[in-house]
Amino acid sequence: MRSHHAALLRELLPQVEVGVAPRLDCAALFPLQPREIWLEVGFGGGEHLIAQALAHRDIGFIGAEPFVNGVAKALASIEKEGLDNVRLRAGDAGALIEALPDRAISRLFILYPDPWPKRRHKKRRFVSAASVRQFSRILRPGGEVRFATDIDDYAGWTLRRFLDNPDFAWPAQRADDWRLPWPDWRETRYEAKAKREGRRPVYSTFVRV
Ligand SMILES: C[S@@+](CC[C@H](N)C(=O)[O-])C[C@H]1O[C@@H](n2cnc3c(N)ncnc32)[C@H](O)[C@@H]1O
């Protein structure tokens, strides 16, 4: 690891890290009261998280990622851009979500989660009936989940789990609604790789009713 990245993990991470104590106080996370709080699960190198945070300075962002090199990259961008609206959890997003109060989040991004394609590994997928119940709890009514994957089977799996939960609506009406990304989309590193390898992304939106 580059020495600057090691220094960021040592010095900047403690200043922006979100703990997972029960009943996390979201209002205390940011220096200014954000209009809304958006959460990104598994942000990888942070490309999408940082682009969103730059585009929406009045929104508070929380990103969760266990991959330490990815956390270091996101910290480098936070430092370079002087962002005060991004907080990080260097670890499992599940524990963070459990600690979040009800209705704390207005938008949840799950972008290219690990696909776990083998049948016996599918239970490790981040999207499950239980996690969708947690998403329902932390999202405010009208809030949304934005989910992207390049694995058709994971797209179908996720759709099934959201359709099975009456707290969510799937507003898609035509194929372009899942073939085209959102207007403020910033391609992620994993998406670029998937496209190079000939896989087509699916973009799904689920609204908390
Ligand atoms: C396929 S990569 C996609 C990364 C990024 N979203 C992108 O599109 O470039 C999946 C990411 O999810 C992270 N991840 C896996 N399990 C996780 C969990 N329980 N909580 C948060 N992130 C997780 C991995 O470390 C990895 O960075």
The ligand as a MOL file (V3000), in Angstrom:
LIG
                    3D

  0  0  0     0  0            999 V3000
M  V30 BEGIN CTAB
M  V30 COUNTS 27 29 0 0 0
M  V30 BEGIN ATOM
M  V30 1 C -17.9790 -6.6370 -7.3220 0
M  V30 2 S -17.4040 -5.4350 -6.2220 0 CHG=1
M  V30 3 C -18.1810 -3.9430 -6.7970 0
M  V30 4 C -17.5310 -2.6980 -6.2420 0
M  V30 5 C -18.1580 -1.3670 -6.7230 0
M  V30 6 N -19.5320 -1.2420 -6.2500 0
M  V30 7 C -18.1020 -1.2460 -8.2260 0
M  V30 8 O -19.1660 -1.3440 -8.8560 0
M  V30 9 O -16.9870 -1.0490 -8.7590 0 CHG=-1
M  V30 10 C -18.3390 -5.7900 -4.7450 0
M  V30 11 C -17.8620 -4.9820 -3.5390 0
M  V30 12 O -18.7020 -5.2640 -2.4240 0
M  V30 13 C -17.8850 -5.3010 -1.2780 0
M  V30 14 N -18.6010 -6.0640 -0.2400 0
M  V30 15 C -18.7260 -7.4050 -0.1560 0
M  V30 16 N -19.4460 -7.7420 0.9340 0
M  V30 17 C -19.7720 -6.5700 1.5380 0
M  V30 18 C -20.4960 -6.2520 2.7230 0
M  V30 19 N -21.0200 -7.1920 3.5030 0
M  V30 20 N -20.6370 -4.9480 3.0440 0
M  V30 21 C -20.1190 -3.9740 2.2690 0
M  V30 22 N -19.4260 -4.2240 1.1470 0
M  V30 23 C -19.2510 -5.5050 0.7900 0
M  V30 24 C -16.6050 -5.9480 -1.7700 0
M  V30 25 O -15.4910 -5.6930 -0.9080 0
M  V30 26 C -16.4360 -5.3100 -3.1310 0
M  V30 27 O -15.6960 -4.1130 -3.0700 0
M  V30 END ATOM
M  V30 BEGIN BOND
M  V30 1 1 1 2
M  V30 2 1 2 3
M  V30 3 1 2 10
M  V30 4 1 3 4
M  V30 5 1 4 5
M  V30 6 1 5 6
M  V30 7 1 5 7
M  V30 8 2 7 8
M  V30 9 1 7 9
M  V30 10 1 10 11
M  V30 11 1 11 12
M  V30 12 1 11 26
M  V30 13 1 12 13
M  V30 14 1 13 14
M  V30 15 1 13 24
M  V30 16 1 14 15
M  V30 17 1 14 23
M  V30 18 2 15 16
M  V30 19 1 16 17
M  V30 20 1 17 18
M  V30 21 2 17 23
M  V30 22 1 18 19
M  V30 23 2 18 20
M  V30 24 1 20 21
M  V30 25 2 21 22
M  V30 26 1 22 23
M  V30 27 1 24 25
M  V30 28 1 24 26
M  V30 29 1 26 27
M  V30 END BOND
M  V30 END CTAB
M  END
